[in-house]
Amino acid sequence: MNAARLKVLVIDDEALVADSLVQILAMYGYEAMPAYDPVQAVEWLSSHACDIVISDVVFNGQISGIDLAIQLSKLSPATKVLLMSGNNSTSDLLAVAQKQGHSFDILAKPVHPLVILDRLKTLSMERAGL
């Protein structure tokens, strides 16, 4: 699948992180949009198609990125989710999700943009059934 045709939503409550990643993805041919909180992301995704979501795991006082990923998998099963976290509690949250039958890719922050681009390539191939 061509990167230029893939729509990516980047969700992070740190606007600088979300905006920077959106700019990098755009430079590599992705159609990327930022969202700064999980509620905004769910609202946007309920009316827009998206191929891949990249989300932080820990949001200030809101649902976790893992809970968000579970919601998104129900809302849009074809959308692939890539999680990023720099928080130690993520493994506990991930274990709970796995017990519920959910499995998500997760990258440890800080993560180099080339690692994200490589993972997006893999996810897009999985999404295409390759």
Secondary structure, DSSP 8 states (H G I E B T S, - for coil): --GGG-EEEEE-SSHHHHHHHHHHHHHTT-EEEEESSHHHHHHHHTTS--SEEEEES--TTS--HHHHHHHHHHH-TT-EEEEEE--TTHHHHHHHHHHTT---EEEESS--HHHHHHHHHHHHHHHTT-
